[in-house]
Amino acid sequence: MKRLLFCLAMLANGHAALAAAEIIPAYNSYSAVPFVVGDGGLAQETVAYLNNKLKGKYQLQLKQVSRDTLNNTVLKDPDFKGIVLFLGPFFVDDSAKAKYHWSPALIGDSNAVISLKSRKLEYSGPEDLAGLKFGGIKGNRYAGLEEHFGKDIQREDVQEEFSNIKKVASGKVDVTIMASSTFRFLMKQMGAEAAAGSNLYTSSRPHFAFERHVFSAKGDAALAKEIDAAVAASKTDPVWRALLSKYGLE
């Protein structure tokens, strides 16, 4: 009887600890693969991985938002709380890392420059896009190109990356830039034969290479400490390495 009461007490304490865990929104502004794949994807699995590492100290809850909403609603809230997944400092105008707390690098990635094979574009700088129609994502910032949009580069925005792929393929825009991780996964989904027969060309030189992080509000030191420890430990964690390999990342 005493043993039963002890087990029940331990179970109750476990439930109480779980109930007491602070719910933290984890924002993902990518709707494309591999970040969102059907009902799952890298964003969902990253949140599950981090929750496992946080061991009940916090409970992350995935929140899917557009980049426009992230920039103009979530981050403009003076009481912003939570974490944001997969971005780098440039993407939210924080190159000096003064606005937010940034974790160690979570994933390495780059931006692929995509054009038609019949009009191959080898990218070396913004001047290569002069006079062209560029397919962008609403709310996205593109390093080195922002000052050219509306001047020597015409920009047309859509909400997600696959629309830009179709616009390049049909000749409605001349070029687009998207995460290499996304483009590789899209090509993988097409299948080897379809990908080989695609009329799309990827510049041998990317727009730029960057690292993806997790960031949080500057004032939340306790949360930042736990996230930093989890991300730092992921570097040598075979579970995380296997997750990245599943999505063709490194």
N, C-alpha and C positions, 0 to 999 in steps of 0.2 A: 504493500500500500504506500509506504514511504517512497519507494522507488517510483511508483506511478505519479505521486504528487510532485516529486522532484522533476520528472520528465515534463509534466504539464506546466510546471513553473518555468522551466527552461524554454519551452515552446512559446509560452506567453511572453517571456522576455524577448525572444527573437522577433515575435510579431510586433511588440512594442517598439523595438529598435528600428524595424523596417518602417513602421508607421511614422516614426519620428524623423526619418531621413528627409532632409529638405529637398523638395522638388525643384529642379533647375532646368529651365528650357535650354535645349541644345539646337541652335538654329542652323539649318542647312539651306543655302540659297541656290543650290544646283539641282535642276530638275532632270538633267541629262544623265545617261549612263556614263560611268559605272556607279555614280553616286545614288541614283534611283534606278532600280531595275525591277519592273513589275511592282509587286507589293513589298519588295525588299531593296537590296542594294548596299553599297558601301556605307552610306550615311547611317542606315539602320544598324548595320553590323558594327560600325565604329562606336555608336552609342552603347550597344550591348557590351562591347569589349570594355569600354571605359567604366560602365556601371559595375562590371565584374571586378575591375581593379580598384574602384572606389570603396568596395566592401561595405556598402550601406551608409557611408558617411554622407553621401549625397545620392539622389536618384535623378539621373538625367532623363529628360523627356524630349524626344525628337519633335521639332517644330519646322515644318517645311514652309518656306517663304520665298517670294521672288526677290531678286537682287534689289529691285526698286523699293520694295517694302522694307527690306533690311536697312537700306541706306536712309530712307526718308521717314520711316516710322520707328522701327526697333532701335536703331542707333541714335536717333535724335531725341529719344526719351531720356530726360536727365536722370531718371531712376532705372536706366537700363540694367538688367540683371540677367545673368545666364552666360552661356558660352556660345561662340560662333565657330563652326567647323570649316576646315579646308581652305581658308583664305590666307593671303600673305599681306604684309603691311601696306604695300602699294594699292591693293584693291580697295582699301577703305581710307585712303589718304592719310596713312599713318607711317610713312617711311621712316620717321625718326623714332617710332615706337613710343610716342609720348602720350597718345590718347588711351591706349589699351594695354593690358598685360598680355604678352605673347608667349606661348609655350615653346619648348624646343620644336624643331621641325618634325612633322608627323609623316609627310610624304614628299618625295621629290617629283617634280613635274615640269612641263614646259608648254609653251603655246605654239601650236602648229599653224603654219600659214598655208591655206588651202585655196587652190585655183583650179581651172580646167587644164587637162593635159594638152589641149589644143592651143592654150595660151599660158604655158608654164610660167609661173612667177617664182624666181629665186630671190628670196628676201635678204637684203643686206641693210636696209634702213627705211625710214618713212618715205624717202624720195621715190622708192620703188612703187609706192601706191598712189603717187600723184596722178590725177586725172581718172582714177578708177572709182568704181562704185563698191563700197565696203559694206558687208553684212555684219552688223553688230548685235549685241544683246542689250536690251534696255536696262540701264543701271550699271552696266559694266564700264570699267575704265581700262584703256589700252595704253600701256607704257610707250611714251615717245610719239604717240599718234594724236592725243587729245587736242593739241594746238593746231592740228592740220584739218580736223573735221570741220566741215562747213566752209572750208577755204579750198585747198587743192585736193582734198579727199571727200567725196560725197558718202555720207553714212546713212544707212537704212537699218532700223532696229526691229528685232522680233523678240519674242519672249523666251525662246529656247533654241538650242544649238541645231537640232535636226532640221528645223525650218531653213536655217542658213545653208546647211549642206545641200538641201533640195534647190535652193535659190542659185547656188553656185553651179550645180549640175545642170540646171535649166538655162543658165546664162543670164538670169535676172540680176545677179550681182557678179562682180568680177573676182572678188576675193573675200574670204572670211578668216577669222582667227579664232581658234578654240583650243581648249586643253588637249594636249596630245593623248592623255589618258582617255578622254571622251572619244576622240577620233579613232583611236586604236580599237576601242571596245565596239564602236559602231561598225567598223570594218569586220571585226570578228563576228558580230551578229549577222552580217550579210553573208558570211561564208566565204571560204577561200576563193572559189571560182568567181563569184559575183564581185568580190573585192578586187580580184585581178583584172576583171573586165570593166571596172569603174572608170568613168571619165574624169576622175578627180586626181589632182597632183598635189603632193605635199613638198614644200620647199625643204631642201636638205639642211638649211639653217633655220632654226625656229625663230619666232618673234623674240622670245627670251625664255630663259630657264629660271625656275623659281622653286621655292619650298612652300608647302602647305602647312599651316599651323592651326592651333586652337587659340582663340583669344577671348578674354573676358574683361569686365570693367576693372579699371585700375584699383578701385577701393575694396575689392573683394579678395584680400590677400589669402584668406584661409582656403577658399575654393581654388585659387590660382596655384597654391602650393600642392594641393592634391592632384590637380590636372597635370601640372608639370612633372610630378613624380611618375604618374601613369604613362605619360608620353615618353619620358626619358627611358623608362624601363622597357618600352615596346621595342626599342632598337635591337635588343637581344632576345626578344620573346618569340619563340617559334610559332606560337599561336597567331601573333600579329603578322609575322612574315608569311605564314600560310594564307592569311586573309588577303594580304596585298597580292600575292601570287595568283589567287583566285580571280582577281580583277585585272590582272596584267600590269600591276604596279610594282614599284620598288621602294 
